[in-house]
Amino acid sequence: MRRVNGLLPTDVLTYRGDPWVTRFYLFLCLVMTFRSMVHVFRKDGGANSIAGIDLDVEGGQNVVAIFAQWGLEQLLLAGLAWLALFRYRGLIPLILLLNLLDNIGRILVGRAKPLKVAKPPPGAYGQVIILPFLALALYQSLPRRDES
């Protein structure tokens, strides 16, 4: 069994979960950073080139602006994730929880308000594929009950 109080540890410098989770977490940090930078720096924010959204309509530039702003939010979250990896490893479970909730939320919102595109963007598949890995990593990142 794992201790849920590991989400908000008293010692934020020490990671007490399974070692493999930090490697998965590094991969997650890389993906988060890359994804956010695409939205911020790509000319169309990835809206057309990746998501397949038609931007040749009135207000198309507004979609690009929203994608870039969304990318900035993702970049800030990635920055927190990197900070946890390199300095405050005890917060890795909390960041994993935020990522899990983010993925669940995007799946639910995406189903309630789906994109009208020819084919779903890669993120639509990626967030479903990574969901069980995030859940497992979160669980395994929590300290064991028998650990003091």
N, CA, C and O atoms as a DFTB+ gen file, in Angstrom:
592 C
 N C O
     1  1       0.843      -1.188       0.000
     2  2       0.000       0.000       0.000
     3  2       0.887       1.251       0.000
     4  3       2.048       1.224       0.409
     5  1       0.297       2.324      -0.469
     6  2       1.019       3.592      -0.567
     7  2       0.372       4.647       0.334
     8  3      -0.797       4.533       0.704
     9  1       1.144       5.664       0.674
    10  2       0.644       6.737       1.539
    11  2       0.243       7.941       0.688
    12  3       1.077       8.516      -0.012
    13  1      -1.020       8.316       0.749
    14  2      -1.543       9.444      -0.020
    15  2      -0.945      10.760       0.476
    16  3      -0.852      11.721      -0.288
    17  1      -0.542      10.813       1.737
    18  2       0.049      12.055       2.247
    19  2       1.380      12.366       1.569
    20  3       1.960      13.425       1.808
    21  1       1.872      11.454       0.723
    22  2       3.069      11.708      -0.062
    23  2       2.844      12.744      -1.145
    24  3       3.803      13.227      -1.747
    25  1       1.583      13.096      -1.405
    26  2       1.279      14.148      -2.382
    27  2       1.759      15.509      -1.885
    28  3       2.173      16.350      -2.682
    29  1       1.704      15.725      -0.584
    30  2       2.171      16.974       0.029
    31  2       3.157      16.626       1.143
    32  3       2.820      16.716       2.323
    33  1       4.367      16.232       0.771
    34  2       5.327      15.765       1.775
    35  2       5.879      16.910       2.614
    36  3       5.923      18.058       2.170
    37  1       6.293      16.586       3.818
    38  2       6.930      17.595       4.658
    39  2       8.360      17.866       4.175
    40  3       8.875      18.972       4.340
    41  1       8.994      16.859       3.584
    42  2      10.336      17.021       3.019
    43  2      10.218      17.018       1.497
    44  3      10.145      15.954       0.882
    45  1      10.200      18.197       0.892
    46  2      10.008      18.301      -0.560
    47  2      11.286      18.016      -1.351
    48  3      11.250      17.933      -2.579
    49  1      12.400      17.869      -0.660
    50  2      13.664      17.612      -1.346
    51  2      13.890      16.127      -1.621
    52  3      14.700      15.771      -2.477
    53  1      13.182      15.263      -0.902
    54  2      13.433      13.829      -0.984
    55  2      12.283      13.098      -1.664
    56  3      11.128      13.200      -1.251
    57  1      12.623      12.363      -2.711
    58  2      11.649      11.520      -3.415
    59  2      11.641      10.150      -2.760
    60  3      12.702       9.565      -2.546
    61  1      10.459       9.626      -2.438
    62  2      10.361       8.366      -1.709
    63  2       9.634       7.269      -2.485
    64  3       9.332       6.210      -1.935
    65  1       9.355       7.522      -3.754
    66  2       8.659       6.521      -4.558
    67  2       9.621       5.573      -5.258
    68  3      10.823       5.577      -4.991
    69  1       9.073       4.759      -6.160
    70  2       9.878       3.801      -6.907
    71  2      10.814       4.532      -7.878
    72  3      10.414       5.522      -8.490
    73  1      12.047       4.057      -8.022
    74  2      13.045       4.744      -8.855
    75  2      12.658       4.868     -10.335
    76  3      12.996       5.870     -10.966
    77  1      11.958       3.875     -10.906
    78  2      11.633       3.929     -12.333
    79  2      10.751       5.131     -12.655
    80  3      10.760       5.613     -13.788
    81  1       9.993       5.619     -11.680
    82  2       9.064       6.729     -11.928
    83  2       9.831       7.994     -12.323
    84  3       9.341       8.780     -13.134
    85  1      11.012       8.197     -11.769
    86  2      11.764       9.413     -12.130
    87  2      12.191       9.380     -13.601
    88  3      12.283      10.431     -14.235
    89  1      12.450       8.202     -14.145
    90  2      12.781       8.107     -15.575
    91  2      11.542       8.394     -16.426
    92  3      11.622       9.103     -17.429
    93  1      10.413       7.848     -16.024
    94  2       9.159       8.142     -16.718
    95  2       8.848       9.638     -16.615
    96  3       8.403      10.258     -17.581
    97  1       9.083      10.195     -15.455
    98  2       8.823      11.615     -15.209
    99  2       9.717      12.490     -16.089
   100  3       9.266      13.520     -16.589
   101  1      10.971      12.098     -16.282
   102  2      11.870      12.814     -17.190
   103  2      11.293      12.804     -18.611
   104  3      11.263      13.837     -19.280
   105  1      10.839      11.639     -19.063
   106  2      10.199      11.531     -20.376
   107  2       8.994      12.467     -20.450
   108  3       8.808      13.164     -21.447
   109  1       8.186      12.481     -19.408
   110  2       7.009      13.341     -19.362
   111  2       7.403      14.815     -19.443
   112  3       6.757      15.588     -20.150
   113  1       8.448      15.206     -18.732
   114  2       8.939      16.596     -18.782
   115  2       9.364      16.973     -20.202
   116  3       9.066      18.070     -20.674
   117  1      10.053      16.070     -20.872
   118  2      10.485      16.327     -22.245
   119  2       9.290      16.511     -23.174
   120  3       9.266      17.437     -23.985
   121  1       8.310      15.638     -23.056
   122  2       7.103      15.735     -23.896
   123  2       6.356      17.029     -23.608
   124  3       5.939      17.726     -24.534
   125  1       6.187      17.351     -22.340
   126  2       5.465      18.572     -21.968
   127  2       6.165      19.809     -22.536
   128  3       5.513      20.713     -23.059
   129  1       7.486      19.841     -22.431
   130  2       8.247      20.993     -22.912
   131  2       8.156      21.107     -24.432
   132  3       7.904      22.190     -24.960
   133  1       8.358      20.001     -25.128
   134  2       8.293      20.016     -26.591
   135  2       6.913      20.453     -27.074
   136  3       6.798      21.314     -27.946
   137  1       5.871      19.856     -26.503
   138  2       4.495      20.168     -26.904
   139  2       4.194      21.649     -26.697
   140  3       3.598      22.294     -27.560
   141  1       4.598      22.173     -25.575
   142  2       4.307      23.577     -25.289
   143  2       5.060      24.506     -26.228
   144  3       4.516      25.513     -26.680
   145  1       6.300      24.171     -26.518
   146  2       7.096      25.028     -27.397
   147  2       6.561      25.024     -28.829
   148  3       6.658      26.030     -29.532
   149  1       6.004      23.906     -29.257
   150  2       5.367      23.864     -30.582
   151  2       4.213      24.865     -30.617
   152  3       4.090      25.639     -31.566
   153  1       3.382      24.852     -29.599
   154  2       2.227      25.764     -29.574
   155  2       2.648      27.224     -29.493
   156  3       1.994      28.089     -30.076
   157  1       3.716      27.503     -28.790
   158  2       4.174      28.890     -28.650
   159  2       4.909      29.366     -29.903
   160  3       4.661      30.480     -30.366
   161  1       5.800      28.559     -30.459
   162  2       6.713      29.052     -31.482
   163  2       6.361      28.689     -32.926
   164  3       6.837      29.353     -33.847
   165  1       5.565      27.683     -33.147
   166  2       5.191      27.350     -34.524
   167  2       4.283      28.438     -35.077
   168  3       3.441      28.972     -34.355
   169  1       4.448      28.764     -36.337
   170  2       3.715      29.888     -36.942
   171  2       2.201      29.770     -36.741
   172  3       1.530      30.757     -36.442
   173  1       1.676      28.569     -36.907
   174  2       0.227      28.375     -36.740
   175  2      -0.123      27.804     -35.365
   176  3      -1.264      27.414     -35.119
   177  1       0.868      27.757     -34.474
   178  2       0.656      27.217     -33.135
   179  2       0.334      25.733     -33.137
   180  3      -0.033      25.171     -32.105
   181  1       0.472      25.094     -34.301
   182  2       0.115      23.686     -34.432
   183  2      -1.359      23.480     -34.728
   184  3      -1.802      22.347     -34.915
   185  1      -2.125      24.569     -34.772
   186  2      -3.573      24.448     -34.970
   187  2      -3.910      23.766     -36.290
   188  3      -4.746      22.863     -36.327
   189  1      -3.259      24.197     -37.385
   190  2      -3.528      23.579     -38.684
   191  2      -2.556      22.453     -38.970
   192  3      -2.969      21.360     -39.357
   193  1      -1.272      22.705     -38.785
   194  2      -0.248      21.735     -39.180
   195  2      -0.298      20.445     -38.362
   196  3       0.118      19.394     -38.849
   197  1      -0.788      20.507     -37.150
   198  2      -0.858      19.309     -36.302
   199  2      -2.310      18.899     -36.038
   200  3      -2.675      17.737     -36.217
   201  1      -3.132      19.858     -35.613
   202  2      -4.514      19.530     -35.239
   203  2      -5.465      19.491     -36.434
   204  3      -6.573      18.968     -36.322
   205  1      -5.044      20.040     -37.578
   206  2      -5.896      19.991     -38.763
   207  2      -7.050      20.980     -38.755
   208  3      -8.025      20.795     -39.483
   209  1      -6.956      22.019     -37.947
   210  2      -8.013      23.026     -37.876
   211  2      -7.851      23.994     -39.046
   212  3      -6.759      24.509     -39.286
   213  1      -8.937      24.236     -39.769
   214  2      -8.914      25.168     -40.900
   215  2      -8.787      26.590     -40.361
   216  3      -9.661      27.081     -39.647
   217  1      -7.688      27.233     -40.714
   218  2      -7.446      28.601     -40.253
   219  2      -7.784      29.639     -41.315
   220  3      -7.707      30.840     -41.057
   221  1      -8.161      29.180     -42.513
   222  2      -8.516      30.088     -43.595
   223  2      -9.982      30.491     -43.501
   224  3     -10.715      30.447     -44.489
   225  1     -10.392      30.877     -42.322
   226  2     -11.756      31.335     -42.052
   227  2     -11.660      32.613     -41.235
   228  3     -10.607      32.933     -40.683
   229  1     -12.740      33.323     -41.165
   230  2     -12.749      34.520     -40.326
   231  2     -12.484      34.103     -38.874
   232  3     -13.118      33.188     -38.350
   233  1     -11.558      34.778     -38.257
   234  2     -11.191      34.451     -36.877
   235  2     -10.123      33.381     -36.764
   236  3      -9.777      32.966     -35.658
   237  1      -9.593      32.925     -37.898
   238  2      -8.563      31.879     -37.865
   239  2      -7.336      32.294     -37.082
   240  3      -6.734      31.476     -36.386
   241  1      -6.963      33.549     -37.190
   242  2      -5.799      34.042     -36.455
   243  2      -6.056      34.035     -34.944
   244  3      -5.119      33.913     -34.155
   245  1      -7.306      34.165     -34.549
   246  2      -7.650      34.091     -33.128
   247  2      -7.380      32.689     -32.578
   248  3      -6.959      32.533     -31.432
   249  1      -7.625      31.678     -33.403
   250  2      -7.342      30.295     -32.995
   251  2      -5.842      30.126     -32.770
   252  3      -5.423      29.493     -31.801
   253  1      -5.040      30.691     -33.664
   254  2      -3.580      30.618     -33.524
   255  2      -3.154      31.297     -32.216
   256  3      -2.311      30.775     -31.487
   257  1      -3.737      32.449     -31.928
   258  2      -3.402      33.175     -30.693
   259  2      -3.763      32.360     -29.458
   260  3      -3.003      32.324     -28.490
   261  1      -4.912      31.711     -29.490
   262  2      -5.336      30.891     -28.350
   263  2      -4.400      29.695     -28.181
   264  3      -4.050      29.342     -27.055
   265  1      -3.994      29.069     -29.283
   266  2      -3.053      27.949     -29.208
   267  2      -1.728      28.393     -28.593
   268  3      -1.149      27.675     -27.778
   269  1      -1.247      29.581     -28.983
   270  2       0.018      30.090     -28.439
   271  2      -0.114      30.376     -26.942
   272  3       0.800      30.088     -26.169
   273  1      -1.241      30.939     -26.539
   274  2      -1.450      31.208     -25.107
   275  2      -1.556      29.904     -24.326
   276  3      -1.037      29.795     -23.215
   277  1      -2.220      28.927     -24.903
   278  2      -2.316      27.605     -24.281
   279  2      -0.917      27.000     -24.148
   280  3      -0.594      26.388     -23.130
   281  1      -0.092      27.175     -25.181
   282  2       1.285      26.684     -25.132
   283  2       2.087      27.327     -24.021
   284  3       2.902      26.667     -23.377
   285  1       1.859      28.625     -23.789
   286  2       2.555      29.298     -22.693
   287  2       2.152      28.697     -21.350
   288  3       3.006      28.480     -20.491
   289  1       0.874      28.427     -21.161
   290  2       0.419      27.782     -19.916
   291  2       1.078      26.414     -19.755
   292  3       1.502      26.046     -18.659
   293  1       1.161      25.667     -20.852
   294  2       1.807      24.359     -20.806
   295  2       3.295      24.497     -20.473
   296  3       3.853      23.678     -19.743
   297  1       3.925      25.530     -21.012
   298  2       5.352      25.759     -20.750
   299  2       5.593      26.099     -19.279
   300  3       6.585      25.660     -18.697
   301  1       4.705      26.866     -18.686
   302  2       4.815      27.178     -17.255
   303  2       4.675      25.909     -16.409
   304  3       5.423      25.713     -15.451
   305  1       3.719      25.052     -16.763
   306  2       3.557      23.785     -16.039
   307  2       4.773      22.880     -16.241
   308  3       5.200      22.190     -15.315
   309  1       5.326      22.886     -17.451
   310  2       6.537      22.104     -17.707
   311  2       7.693      22.640     -16.862
   312  3       8.499      21.864     -16.350
   313  1       7.776      23.956     -16.716
   314  2       8.807      24.551     -15.875
   315  2       8.706      24.072     -14.435
   316  3       9.718      23.774     -13.802
   317  1       7.489      23.999     -13.921
   318  2       7.298      23.467     -12.561
   319  2       7.706      21.999     -12.487
   320  3       8.291      21.552     -11.500
   321  1       7.391      21.268     -13.535
   322  2       7.763      19.848     -13.562
   323  2       9.288      19.688     -13.538
   324  3       9.812      18.842     -12.815
   325  1       9.997      20.502     -14.332
   326  2      11.463      20.447     -14.332
   327  2      12.022      20.854     -12.975
   328  3      12.990      20.263     -12.498
   329  1      11.418      21.861     -12.354
   330  2      11.855      22.302     -11.028
   331  2      11.728      21.160     -10.019
   332  3      12.615      20.945      -9.193
   333  1      10.631      20.447     -10.097
   334  2      10.448      19.299      -9.202
   335  2      11.489      18.225      -9.481
   336  3      12.018      17.621      -8.548
   337  1      11.790      17.978     -10.749
   338  2      12.755      16.935     -11.089
   339  2      14.158      17.265     -10.591
   340  3      14.858      16.396     -10.073
   341  1      14.567      18.522     -10.748
   342  2      15.945      18.877     -10.418
   343  2      16.155      19.416      -9.002
   344  3      17.278      19.404      -8.498
   345  1      15.080      19.890      -8.355
   346  2      15.293      20.500      -7.041
   347  2      14.360      19.946      -5.963
   348  3      14.810      19.642      -4.859
   349  1      13.082      19.813      -6.264
   350  2      12.082      19.438      -5.256
   351  2      11.448      18.102      -5.610
   352  3      10.249      18.029      -5.879
   353  1      12.246      17.056      -5.610
   354  2      11.783      15.734      -6.059
   355  2      10.624      15.178      -5.242
   356  3       9.866      14.337      -5.726
   357  1      10.488      15.640      -4.022
   358  2       9.366      15.185      -3.200
   359  2       8.017      15.619      -3.759
   360  3       6.982      15.085      -3.360
   361  1       8.018      16.579      -4.676
   362  2       6.770      17.056      -5.287
   363  2       6.403      16.311      -6.571
   364  3       5.385      16.617      -7.193
   365  1       7.212      15.350      -6.968
   366  2       6.910      14.585      -8.180
   367  2       5.518      13.949      -8.117
   368  3       4.794      14.019      -9.110
   369  1       5.108      13.337      -7.012
   370  2       3.749      12.779      -6.983
   371  2       2.658      13.842      -7.227
   372  3       1.674      13.572      -7.916
   373  1       2.834      15.025      -6.672
   374  2       1.844      16.089      -6.864
   375  2       1.774      16.516      -8.331
   376  3       0.683      16.713      -8.866
   377  1       2.922      16.658      -8.979
   378  2       2.944      17.041     -10.392
   379  2       2.331      15.927     -11.249
   380  3       1.629      16.212     -12.218
   381  1       2.589      14.673     -10.903
   382  2       1.971      13.562     -11.629
   383  2       0.450      13.588     -11.469
   384  3      -0.281      13.320     -12.422
   385  1      -0.022      13.911     -10.266
   386  2      -1.463      14.029     -10.050
   387  2      -2.051      15.135     -10.931
   388  3      -3.099      14.946     -11.548
   389  1      -1.384      16.277     -10.990
   390  2      -1.858      17.367     -11.844
   391  2      -1.897      16.941     -13.311
   392  3      -2.841      17.273     -14.028
   393  1      -0.883      16.214     -13.756
   394  2      -0.863      15.723     -15.136
   395  2      -1.981      14.720     -15.391
   396  3      -2.609      14.737     -16.449
   397  1      -2.224      13.856     -14.428
   398  2      -3.310      12.885     -14.565
   399  2      -4.658      13.602     -14.669
   400  3      -5.468      13.289     -15.542
   401  1      -4.891      14.560     -13.776
   402  2      -6.151      15.315     -13.814
   403  2      -6.276      16.129     -15.101
   404  3      -7.368      16.250     -15.655
   405  1      -5.164      16.686     -15.576
   406  2      -5.161      17.432     -16.833
   407  2      -5.571      16.528     -17.991
   408  3      -6.396      16.915     -18.819
   409  1      -5.004      15.335     -18.052
   410  2      -5.336      14.409     -19.130
   411  2      -6.790      13.962     -19.065
   412  3      -7.476      13.924     -20.087
   413  1      -7.253      13.628     -17.885
   414  2      -8.658      13.231     -17.729
   415  2      -9.569      14.384     -18.143
   416  3     -10.547      14.181     -18.862
   417  1      -9.245      15.586     -17.689
   418  2     -10.048      16.761     -18.034
   419  2     -10.086      17.025     -19.522
   420  3     -11.145      17.329     -20.070
   421  1      -8.932      16.913     -20.196
   422  2      -8.905      17.148     -21.642
   423  2      -9.685      16.085     -22.393
   424  3     -10.318      16.385     -23.406
   425  1      -9.652      14.849     -21.916
   426  2     -10.442      13.789     -22.555
   427  2     -11.926      14.099     -22.407
   428  3     -12.679      14.004     -23.376
   429  1     -12.352      14.469     -21.199
   430  2     -13.771      14.758     -20.960
   431  2     -14.248      15.982     -21.730
   432  3     -15.322      15.962     -22.332
   433  1     -13.454      17.046     -21.711
   434  2     -13.826      18.258     -22.442
   435  2     -13.823      17.979     -23.945
   436  3     -14.683      18.472     -24.675
   437  1     -12.856      17.191     -24.400
   438  2     -12.786      16.842     -25.817
   439  2     -13.985      16.044     -26.283
   440  3     -14.392      16.147     -27.440
   441  1     -14.542      15.264     -25.405
   442  2     -15.758      14.503     -25.762
   443  2     -16.998      15.379     -25.695
   444  3     -17.924      15.220     -26.491
   445  1     -17.013      16.305     -24.743
   446  2     -18.168      17.207     -24.615
   447  2     -18.175      18.255     -25.729
   448  3     -19.233      18.655     -26.215
   449  1     -16.983      18.689     -26.122
   450  2     -16.842      19.722     -27.150
   451  2     -15.771      19.281     -28.147
   452  3     -14.659      19.808     -28.138
   453  1     -16.103      18.317     -29.006
   454  2     -15.085      17.768     -29.909
   455  2     -14.684      18.741     -31.011
   456  3     -15.471      19.582     -31.446
   457  1     -13.432      18.600     -31.450
   458  2     -12.943      19.357     -32.591
   459  2     -13.641      18.858     -33.850
   460  3     -13.922      17.665     -33.971
   461  1     -13.918      19.745     -34.773
   462  2     -14.505      19.379     -36.062
   463  2     -13.375      19.358     -37.082
   464  3     -13.167      20.329     -37.810
   465  1     -12.650      18.253     -37.131
   466  2     -11.517      18.092     -38.041
   467  2     -11.626      16.737     -38.738
   468  3     -12.354      15.850     -38.292
   469  1     -10.880      16.593     -39.851
   470  2     -10.923      15.355     -40.630
   471  2     -10.458      14.154     -39.809
   472  3     -11.057      13.081     -39.875
   473  1      -9.396      14.337     -39.041
   474  2      -8.916      13.258     -38.164
   475  2      -8.413      13.881     -36.871
   476  3      -7.894      14.997     -36.881
   477  1      -8.562      13.171     -35.758
   478  2      -8.124      13.724     -34.466
   479  2      -6.625      14.006     -34.457
   480  3      -5.853      13.273     -35.074
   481  1      -6.205      15.070     -33.757
   482  2      -4.773      15.358     -33.642
   483  2      -4.086      14.297     -32.788
   484  3      -4.748      13.568     -32.050
   485  1      -2.761      14.211     -32.888
   486  2      -2.017      13.191     -32.128
   487  2      -2.290      13.234     -30.621
   488  3      -2.315      12.194     -29.962
   489  1      -2.493      14.425     -30.085
   490  2      -2.750      14.545     -28.647
   491  2      -4.012      13.835     -28.201
   492  3      -4.107      13.387     -27.059
   493  1      -4.988      13.729     -29.103
   494  2      -6.233      13.040     -28.749
   495  2      -5.969      11.570     -28.453
   496  3      -6.595      10.980     -27.572
   497  1      -5.036      10.986     -29.197
   498  2      -4.665       9.591     -28.943
   499  2      -3.673       9.499     -27.789
   500  3      -3.777       8.628     -26.926
   501  1      -2.706      10.419     -27.794
   502  2      -1.647      10.382     -26.797
   503  2      -2.152      10.482     -25.373
   504  3      -1.662       9.784     -24.485
   505  1      -3.141      11.357     -25.148
   506  2      -3.633      11.523     -23.778
   507  2      -4.376      10.285     -23.282
   508  3      -4.410      10.028     -22.078
   509  1      -4.964       9.524     -24.184
   510  2      -5.632       8.280     -23.790
   511  2      -4.594       7.188     -23.538
   512  3      -4.713       6.417     -22.586
   513  1      -3.574       7.129     -24.398
   514  2      -2.535       6.110     -24.265
   515  2      -1.739       6.296     -22.979
   516  3      -1.425       5.320     -22.297
   517  1      -1.412       7.537     -22.645
   518  2      -0.555       7.787     -21.483
   519  2      -1.317       7.715     -20.153
   520  3      -0.700       7.613     -19.093
   521  1      -2.623       7.768     -20.201
   522  2      -3.436       7.800     -18.975
   523  2      -3.121       6.663     -17.996
   524  3      -2.875       6.947     -16.823
   525  1      -3.116       5.384     -18.419
   526  2      -2.804       4.334     -17.438
   527  2      -1.369       4.411     -16.918
   528  3      -1.104       4.056     -15.769
   529  1      -0.439       4.876     -17.767
   530  2       0.948       5.026     -17.326
   531  2       1.067       6.130     -16.272
   532  3       1.804       5.991     -15.296
   533  1       0.335       7.224     -16.482
   534  2       0.324       8.307     -15.494
   535  2      -0.255       7.820     -14.168
   536  3       0.284       8.108     -13.100
   537  1      -1.358       7.080     -14.251
   538  2      -1.990       6.575     -13.026
   539  2      -1.044       5.628     -12.274
   540  3      -0.912       5.717     -11.053
   541  1      -0.391       4.729     -13.004
   542  2       0.550       3.800     -12.377
   543  2       1.743       4.552     -11.796
   544  3       2.165       4.276     -10.674
   545  1       2.288       5.504     -12.562
   546  2       3.437       6.272     -12.076
   547  2       3.069       7.062     -10.825
   548  3       3.856       7.137      -9.882
   549  1       1.879       7.648     -10.816
   550  2       1.429       8.379      -9.626
   551  2       1.389       7.443      -8.420
   552  3       1.929       7.768      -7.363
   553  1       0.757       6.295      -8.574
   554  2       0.657       5.346      -7.470
   555  2       2.046       4.918      -6.986
   556  3       2.315       4.903      -5.785
   557  1       2.919       4.571      -7.928
   558  2       4.248       4.095      -7.570
   559  2       5.161       5.201      -7.052
   560  3       6.188       4.922      -6.432
   561  1       4.786       6.466      -7.307
   562  2       5.602       7.579      -6.805
   563  2       5.328       7.883      -5.334
   564  3       6.123       8.554      -4.676
   565  1       4.223       7.398      -4.831
   566  2       3.883       7.625      -3.425
   567  2       4.710       6.714      -2.531
   568  3       5.009       5.579      -2.904
   569  1       5.083       7.204      -1.349
   570  2       5.875       6.352      -0.426
   571  2       5.063       5.147       0.037
   572  3       3.838       5.210       0.136
   573  1       5.749       4.071       0.313
   574  2       5.083       2.875       0.841
   575  2       4.645       3.148       2.287
   576  3       5.255       3.945       3.000
   577  1       3.589       2.474       2.688
   578  2       3.046       2.659       4.048
   579  2       4.053       2.228       5.119
   580  3       4.115       2.828       6.192
   581  1       4.826       1.206       4.831
   582  2       5.769       0.687       5.827
   583  2       7.026       1.533       5.957
   584  3       7.879       1.258       6.801
   585  1       7.145       2.571       5.116
   586  2       8.312       3.464       5.165
   587  2       8.025       4.597       6.149
   588  3       6.919       5.137       6.173
   589  1       9.003       4.948       6.946
   590  2       8.783       6.012       7.929
   591  2       8.911       7.377       7.347
   592  3       8.751       8.369       8.058
